[in-house]
Every structure is written in C-alpha cells, then in structure tokens.
C-alpha cells in the first residue's frame, strides 16, 4: 500500500508543478487560468492525501528517494 501512496505523492507533485507553466500561458493569452487552477487543486489534494495517509508523513529531505522508488518500481 505504501507504494501507491508514494505514487500518488509523486503524481501530485508533478501535476502541481506542471500547472504553473499552464497558468503563465493562460495569463499571457489573456484567458482565465481555469485548467491550471484545477490542476493546482488536484495536485494539492493528491499531495495532502498522500501525506496524511502515510504514517509520519513526508519530509522534503526524503522526496528524492520517493521519486527514485517510484521510477524504479521498488
């Protein structure tokens, strides 16, 4: 079960991070950043869920190891 929680955390961080370029693009076009705001919300919810589901939560220092575990499939 921990592997899925790690995967949810990594996906949440990626969605959250990719929302910012989308927001900047929407602002430069003069359009409202609806999709970017939805992505920020979804990524934030995924990160909060993963952090609250794991005993002890996540720390910033262990995030590189979490990414490596998910990419390697360990």
ABEGO torsion letter per residue (X at the ends): XAAAAAAAAAAAAAAAAAAAAAAAAAAAAGBBBAAAAAAAAAAAAAAAAAAAABBGEBBAAAAAAAAAAAAAGX
